[in-house]
Each structure stands twice: as C-alpha cells, then as structure tokens.
Amino acid sequence: MADMEIRKVQRSGGSSMIVSLPKKWVDATNIQKNDPVGLIIQSDGTLLVTPNTTGMQIQRKKVFTADAGTDHTLLLRELVGAYISGYTEIVVRSRFRLPADIIEQVRNFTAMSIGQEIVEETDTEITVKDLLNPTEMPIENSLRRMAVIATKMSGDAVTALRDRDRSLASSVIERDGDVDRLQWLVARQVNLIFSDVNLSRRMDIPVATASGYIQIAKIIERIADHATKIARNAVELTDFALEDDSMYESIQRAERDAMAIFRAAMEAFHSGDLEKANTTIGHTKNLEERCREVNRMALSFEAADAIHVVYIADSLRRIGDYSTDICEHTINHIVGSNA
C-alpha cells in the first residue's frame, strides 16, 4: 500500500480552495498544464481524482510469448488469467512462426470465454480483443443465468440417475462449462470496476457491492460442480438395479430440498431480504436428514455401488451448505450497508 501524502489546503481568491497534486502521480499519468481532471465524490466522503474524463473504458494490453516448447496448459491458464484481470487486448507472439497447436489453444480460449475474438493473425502473432461492452451485460443478469443453469443441471443429474440415462448425464457435465464461462465473465467485470471508477459509476455498482458478486459467482460455480459430480456418479450407477424405487425417491426429495434452499437464497440475495436469508439458513436441517436417510439406504448395497450413492448424498448436502453461504453473505452485506 502506498504511503499517504499529507498536503495543506490553500485558499485561492475569495472562496476557492486548492490542493497541489503529487508529482509522482502527475508524471505517471502524464498530466500537463491546463489538462482537465475528473473529480468524483465517493460515498465514504473521499474524493477521487482521475485523468480519465471521457468515461471511456480503459484499454489494457497483455503480451505472451510462445513457441514450440510452450506449456499449453499454462498458456491457457495465462490467457484466462489475463481475461479475468480485465485486459482488453491479448497478444500471443513468437520469434518465429507460431506453432499450429498454440494457435489452436488461443482459439480454444476464445471459445471458452465471452466477448473475446481474434481480430488479427499473422505468421508470428495472434491478437485477441474484447468486443463486449461491460455495461451491456449486467452482472446480476449473469448471476441469474448461472443459477438457472446450475438448478437445471442438478435436476437433470438426478433424473439421469433414476432413468439410467447416460446421455442426459453427459449433457449435465458439458453444461458445467457454461457456468464456468459466466463465472469468469463476472470476475472480469468486477476487476474492470476495481480498476476503472468511471465504469463503476456507469454501471451504478459500488466497489463494495462488486466484490460480493465475485463471492456469489464462485459459490454458484461450486454448486454447479456438485451437480456435475452427481451426474458423474449417475453414470457409474447406470447398471445398478434396485427392486424398488425408494432410494431414487429419497435422492429426488433431497435434491428438491437442496434446490429449494438454493432458489430461496438467490431470491434473498437479489431482493436484499434479510429475513428471508435468515429463515432459509434454518431449512438445511431437513436436507441433512434426507441425506442421512440416503446414506442409511446405501449401507445395504455392495461397496462399489454404495460409495457412489454416498457421494451423491454428500453433493446434495454441500449444495445446501453453499446456499447458506449465499444467505450469510446477503445478511453481512445488508448489515454492512446499513451501518
């Protein structure tokens, strides 16, 4: 953290008050005499000084060097990291001809991310730019979409278990990528807000609120991960047969309870309903009993089958736990905002 500079306020003329700008900041931002600067009064009483008076999104460029010996997995992680960090232009270049597999990895990245497109490609360099205006994709809409996908994934995973439907289970597993893409987008937009106060103002999202969005997006992504785990275990149980459907019915009841808690948690979050958030936390007791019931049933199965049933029950319980995390965040945010 930079040291605070203390400067005295001077009086100029009859009523104007002035304060000089730090030379280090002036040099870093290339401010010249008579250049305009923007002054933004923050909600906490502080005053923000910015050289960006146009309100245009700040452009940031990241360059990666790659060749035949580049680790493909690391490169993909670096590209995703640059995307989430808010870089508006990403360049991958080589001293020689870019290997075909490196180009393919860049194309994979653009397919996995939202708003990223290859705009220029030569033998030695490939350029990706962000074509999505952050204000055109509200963060809360992305969170709602993530929740809808995760909810459908969970229901379909349990249906795939009941019907022994490998195709439906595979569909659930594939949809996890859709949730990941939206989670990256939320993280990217929040990082853009952190680095650009004008964007925060245009989107009408305070920095404190934006930081909470990252937490909620990550929780939803974990819930989708558990829906994926249920689907994977459903595949393993495709050949598992029961004389009656009591176990499937118990799992379905547990899944309905888990999703009811999740939906209530998201409703409390979006509406800022403290009472609903608090009440929802108490609903996990029924879910925990449902999951214990499933585990008790699993005791009568062969070990190879029982372990998959236990994993499913554990994932449903974890979905409930993650949903209460959303409620707790909602309560903390509401209480903090009313301080």
C-alpha positions as CSV (number, residue, x, y, z in Angstrom):
1,M,0.0,0.0,0.0
2,A,1.4,3.4,-1.0
3,D,2.2,5.9,1.8
4,M,-0.3,8.7,2.3
5,E,0.9,12.2,1.3
6,I,-0.4,15.0,3.6
7,R,-1.0,18.3,1.8
8,K,-2.4,21.5,3.2
9,V,-5.4,23.1,1.5
10,Q,-4.7,26.6,0.3
11,R,-7.2,29.4,-0.3
12,S,-7.3,31.0,-3.8
13,G,-9.2,34.1,-4.4
14,G,-12.3,34.8,-2.4
15,S,-13.8,31.3,-1.8
16,S,-11.9,28.7,-3.8
17,M,-9.8,26.1,-2.0
18,I,-6.9,24.4,-3.8
19,V,-4.5,21.5,-3.1
20,S,-1.5,20.5,-5.2
21,L,-1.2,17.1,-7.0
22,P,1.6,14.7,-6.1
23,K,4.4,14.9,-8.7
24,K,4.8,11.1,-8.9
25,W,1.1,10.8,-9.9
26,V,1.3,13.7,-12.4
27,D,4.4,12.1,-14.1
28,A,2.8,8.6,-14.1
29,T,-0.4,9.9,-15.7
30,N,1.4,12.4,-18.0
31,I,-0.8,15.3,-16.8
32,Q,0.2,18.6,-18.4
33,K,-0.6,22.2,-17.5
34,N,-4.3,23.1,-18.3
35,D,-5.2,19.4,-18.7
36,P,-8.6,18.5,-17.3
37,V,-9.0,16.0,-14.5
38,G,-12.2,14.4,-13.1
39,L,-13.2,14.8,-9.5
40,I,-15.6,12.2,-8.2
41,I,-17.1,12.4,-4.7
42,Q,-17.2,8.9,-3.1
43,S,-19.9,7.7,-0.8
44,D,-17.4,7.4,2.1
45,G,-16.5,11.1,1.8
46,T,-13.3,10.7,0.0
47,L,-12.5,12.5,-3.3
48,L,-11.3,10.6,-6.3
49,V,-9.1,12.4,-8.9
50,T,-8.9,10.7,-12.3
51,P,-7.2,11.7,-15.6
52,N,-10.0,9.8,-17.4
53,T,-12.6,12.5,-18.0
54,T,-14.1,10.9,-21.1
55,G,-15.7,8.0,-19.3
56,M,-14.4,5.6,-21.9
57,Q,-13.2,2.1,-20.8
58,I,-9.5,2.0,-20.0
59,Q,-7.7,-0.1,-22.6
60,R,-5.1,-2.5,-21.3
61,K,-2.8,-4.8,-23.3
62,K,-1.1,-8.1,-22.3
63,V,1.5,-9.9,-24.4
64,F,2.5,-13.5,-24.1
65,T,5.5,-15.1,-25.9
66,A,5.0,-18.7,-27.1
67,D,7.0,-21.2,-29.1
68,A,7.1,-25.0,-29.8
69,G,8.2,-25.6,-26.2
70,T,5.4,-23.7,-24.5
71,D,3.3,-25.5,-21.9
72,H,-0.2,-25.5,-23.5
73,T,-2.0,-25.8,-20.2
74,L,0.0,-23.0,-18.6
75,L,-0.7,-20.8,-21.7
76,L,-4.4,-21.4,-21.5
77,R,-4.4,-20.5,-17.8
78,E,-2.4,-17.4,-18.5
79,L,-4.9,-16.4,-21.2
80,V,-7.8,-16.9,-18.8
81,G,-6.0,-15.0,-16.1
82,A,-5.5,-12.0,-18.4
83,Y,-9.1,-12.2,-19.4
84,I,-10.4,-12.2,-15.8
85,S,-7.9,-9.5,-14.9
86,G,-9.6,-7.2,-17.4
87,Y,-7.1,-6.9,-20.2
88,T,-8.9,-5.6,-23.3
89,E,-6.3,-6.8,-25.8
90,I,-4.3,-10.0,-25.5
91,V,-1.4,-10.8,-27.9
92,V,0.4,-14.1,-28.3
93,R,3.6,-13.9,-30.4
94,S,6.6,-15.9,-31.3
95,R,10.1,-15.1,-32.6
96,F,9.4,-17.5,-35.4
97,R,6.2,-18.9,-36.9
98,L,3.5,-19.6,-34.3
99,P,3.0,-23.4,-33.9
100,A,-0.3,-24.6,-35.1
101,D,-1.1,-26.1,-31.7
102,I,-0.5,-22.7,-30.0
103,I,-2.9,-21.1,-32.4
104,E,-5.4,-23.8,-31.7
105,Q,-5.1,-23.2,-27.9
106,V,-5.8,-19.5,-28.5
107,R,-8.9,-20.4,-30.5
108,N,-9.9,-22.7,-27.6
109,F,-9.6,-19.8,-25.2
110,T,-11.9,-17.5,-27.4
111,A,-14.5,-20.3,-27.5
112,M,-14.3,-20.7,-23.7
113,S,-14.6,-17.0,-22.9
114,I,-17.4,-14.5,-23.5
115,G,-16.7,-11.4,-25.8
116,Q,-13.2,-12.4,-26.9
117,E,-12.5,-12.6,-30.6
118,I,-9.4,-13.0,-32.7
119,V,-9.1,-9.7,-34.7
120,E,-5.7,-10.1,-36.3
121,E,-3.5,-13.1,-37.2
122,T,0.0,-13.3,-38.8
123,D,2.6,-16.0,-39.0
124,T,4.2,-14.8,-35.8
125,E,1.4,-13.1,-33.9
126,I,-2.2,-13.5,-33.0
127,T,-4.3,-10.7,-31.4
128,V,-7.5,-11.2,-29.3
129,K,-9.7,-8.3,-28.4
130,D,-12.6,-7.8,-26.1
131,L,-15.7,-6.9,-28.1
132,L,-18.1,-6.9,-25.2
133,N,-19.2,-3.6,-23.6
134,P,-19.4,-4.4,-19.9
135,T,-22.4,-2.2,-19.4
136,E,-24.4,-4.3,-21.9
137,M,-24.1,-7.4,-19.7
138,P,-25.3,-6.5,-16.2
139,I,-23.6,-8.7,-13.6
140,E,-26.8,-9.6,-11.8
141,N,-28.2,-11.0,-15.1
142,S,-25.1,-13.2,-15.3
143,L,-25.6,-14.4,-11.8
144,R,-29.3,-15.2,-12.5
145,R,-28.3,-17.1,-15.6
146,M,-25.7,-19.1,-13.7
147,A,-28.3,-20.0,-11.1
148,V,-30.8,-21.2,-13.7
149,I,-28.2,-23.4,-15.4
150,A,-27.0,-24.9,-12.1
151,T,-30.6,-25.6,-11.0
152,K,-31.4,-27.4,-14.2
153,M,-28.1,-29.3,-14.0
154,S,-28.9,-30.6,-10.6
155,G,-32.4,-31.7,-11.6
156,D,-31.3,-33.4,-14.8
157,A,-28.4,-35.2,-12.9
158,V,-30.9,-36.9,-10.6
159,T,-33.3,-37.6,-13.4
160,A,-30.3,-39.2,-15.3
161,L,-29.7,-41.4,-12.2
162,R,-33.3,-42.5,-12.0
163,D,-33.7,-43.2,-15.7
164,R,-30.1,-44.6,-16.1
165,D,-29.7,-42.0,-18.9
166,R,-26.0,-41.7,-19.8
167,S,-26.8,-39.1,-22.5
168,L,-28.6,-36.8,-20.1
169,A,-25.8,-37.2,-17.5
170,S,-23.2,-36.3,-20.2
171,S,-25.3,-33.2,-21.0
172,V,-25.1,-32.1,-17.4
173,I,-21.3,-32.5,-17.4
174,E,-21.0,-30.4,-20.6
175,R,-23.1,-27.6,-19.2
176,D,-20.6,-27.1,-16.3
177,G,-18.6,-25.2,-18.9
178,D,-21.4,-22.7,-19.4
179,V,-21.4,-21.9,-15.7
180,D,-17.6,-21.5,-15.7
181,R,-17.7,-19.1,-18.7
182,L,-20.2,-16.9,-16.8
183,Q,-18.2,-17.0,-13.6
184,W,-15.2,-15.8,-15.5
185,L,-17.2,-13.0,-17.0
186,V,-18.5,-11.9,-13.6
187,A,-14.9,-11.9,-12.2
188,R,-13.7,-10.0,-15.2
189,Q,-16.4,-7.3,-14.9
190,V,-15.7,-6.9,-11.2
191,N,-12.0,-6.5,-11.9
192,L,-12.8,-3.9,-14.5
193,I,-14.9,-2.0,-11.9
194,F,-12.0,-2.2,-9.5
195,S,-9.6,-0.6,-12.0
196,D,-12.0,1.9,-13.6
197,V,-14.1,4.1,-11.3
198,N,-15.9,5.5,-14.3
199,L,-17.1,2.1,-15.2
200,S,-18.3,1.6,-11.6
201,R,-20.2,4.8,-11.9
202,R,-21.7,4.0,-15.3
203,M,-22.9,0.6,-14.1
204,D,-24.1,2.0,-10.8
205,I,-22.2,-0.6,-8.9
206,P,-20.2,0.4,-5.8
207,V,-16.9,-1.4,-5.4
208,A,-18.1,-3.0,-2.1
209,T,-21.1,-4.5,-3.9
210,A,-19.0,-5.6,-6.8
211,S,-16.6,-7.6,-4.6
212,G,-19.6,-9.5,-3.2
213,Y,-20.6,-10.5,-6.8
214,I,-17.3,-12.5,-7.1
215,Q,-18.2,-14.4,-4.0
216,I,-21.7,-15.3,-5.1
217,A,-20.5,-16.3,-8.6
218,K,-17.9,-18.6,-7.1
219,I,-20.5,-20.2,-4.8
220,I,-22.8,-20.9,-7.8
221,E,-19.9,-22.3,-9.8
222,R,-19.2,-24.7,-6.9
223,I,-22.9,-25.7,-6.8
224,A,-22.7,-26.5,-10.5
225,D,-19.6,-28.6,-9.8
226,H,-21.6,-30.7,-7.4
227,A,-24.4,-31.1,-9.9
228,T,-21.6,-32.4,-12.3
229,K,-20.4,-34.8,-9.6
230,I,-23.9,-36.2,-9.2
231,A,-24.0,-36.7,-13.0
232,R,-20.7,-38.5,-13.0
233,N,-21.8,-40.8,-10.2
234,A,-25.1,-41.4,-12.1
235,V,-23.0,-42.7,-15.0
236,E,-21.2,-45.1,-12.7
237,L,-24.6,-46.3,-11.4
238,T,-26.1,-46.9,-14.8
239,D,-26.0,-50.7,-14.4
240,F,-27.1,-50.5,-10.7
241,A,-30.6,-52.1,-10.2
242,L,-33.0,-51.9,-7.3
243,E,-36.1,-54.0,-6.6
244,D,-38.0,-50.8,-5.7
245,D,-37.5,-47.1,-6.3
246,S,-37.3,-46.0,-2.7
247,M,-33.6,-44.9,-2.9
248,Y,-34.3,-42.8,-6.1
249,E,-37.3,-41.2,-4.4
250,S,-35.2,-40.3,-1.4
251,I,-32.5,-38.8,-3.5
252,Q,-35.1,-36.8,-5.5
253,R,-36.6,-35.5,-2.3
254,A,-33.2,-34.4,-1.1
255,E,-32.4,-32.7,-4.5
256,R,-35.7,-30.8,-4.3
257,D,-34.9,-29.7,-0.8
258,A,-31.4,-28.6,-1.8
259,M,-32.7,-26.6,-4.8
260,A,-35.4,-25.0,-2.8
261,I,-32.8,-23.7,-0.4
262,F,-30.7,-22.5,-3.3
263,R,-33.5,-20.7,-5.0
264,A,-34.6,-19.1,-1.8
265,A,-31.0,-18.0,-1.1
266,M,-30.7,-16.4,-4.5
267,E,-34.1,-14.6,-4.1
268,A,-32.9,-13.2,-0.8
269,F,-29.7,-12.1,-2.4
270,H,-31.3,-10.3,-5.3
271,S,-34.0,-8.7,-3.3
272,G,-31.8,-7.8,-0.3
273,D,-34.3,-9.6,2.0
274,L,-32.5,-10.1,5.4
275,E,-35.4,-12.0,7.0
276,K,-35.7,-14.5,4.0
277,A,-31.9,-15.1,4.1
278,N,-32.1,-15.8,7.8
279,T,-35.1,-18.1,7.5
280,T,-33.5,-20.0,4.6
281,I,-30.5,-20.9,6.6
282,G,-32.7,-22.9,9.0
283,H,-34.1,-25.0,6.2
284,T,-30.9,-27.1,5.9
285,K,-31.9,-29.4,8.8
286,N,-34.5,-31.2,6.6
287,L,-32.0,-31.6,3.8
288,E,-29.4,-33.0,6.2
289,E,-31.9,-35.6,7.4
290,R,-32.8,-36.5,3.8
291,C,-29.1,-37.1,3.0
292,R,-28.6,-39.2,6.2
293,E,-31.6,-41.3,5.0
294,V,-30.0,-41.9,1.6
295,N,-26.7,-42.9,3.4
296,R,-28.5,-45.4,5.6
297,M,-30.1,-47.0,2.5
298,A,-26.6,-47.2,0.9
299,L,-25.4,-49.5,3.8
300,S,-27.3,-52.4,2.2
301,F,-25.7,-52.1,-1.2
302,E,-22.4,-53.5,-2.5
303,A,-19.5,-51.3,-1.6
304,A,-18.8,-50.4,-5.2
305,D,-22.3,-49.1,-5.6
306,A,-22.7,-47.7,-2.1
307,I,-19.8,-45.3,-2.5
308,H,-21.4,-43.6,-5.5
309,V,-24.7,-43.2,-3.6
310,V,-22.9,-41.7,-0.6
311,Y,-21.1,-39.3,-3.0
312,I,-24.4,-38.1,-4.4
313,A,-25.9,-37.5,-1.0
314,D,-22.8,-35.6,0.1
315,S,-23.0,-33.4,-3.0
316,L,-26.6,-32.6,-2.3
317,R,-25.7,-31.7,1.3
318,R,-22.9,-29.5,0.1
319,I,-25.3,-27.7,-2.3
320,G,-27.3,-26.8,0.8
321,D,-24.2,-25.6,2.7
322,Y,-23.2,-23.4,-0.2
323,S,-26.7,-22.0,-0.4
324,T,-26.5,-20.9,3.3
325,D,-23.2,-19.2,2.4
326,I,-25.1,-17.0,0.0
327,C,-27.6,-16.2,2.7
328,E,-24.8,-15.3,5.2
329,H,-23.2,-13.1,2.6
330,T,-26.6,-11.4,2.0
331,I,-27.0,-10.8,5.7
332,N,-23.5,-9.4,6.1
333,H,-23.9,-7.1,3.1
334,I,-27.2,-5.7,4.3
335,V,-26.0,-5.1,7.8
336,G,-22.8,-3.5,6.5
337,S,-24.7,-1.3,4.1
338,N,-26.9,0.0,6.9
339,A,-24.0,0.8,9.2
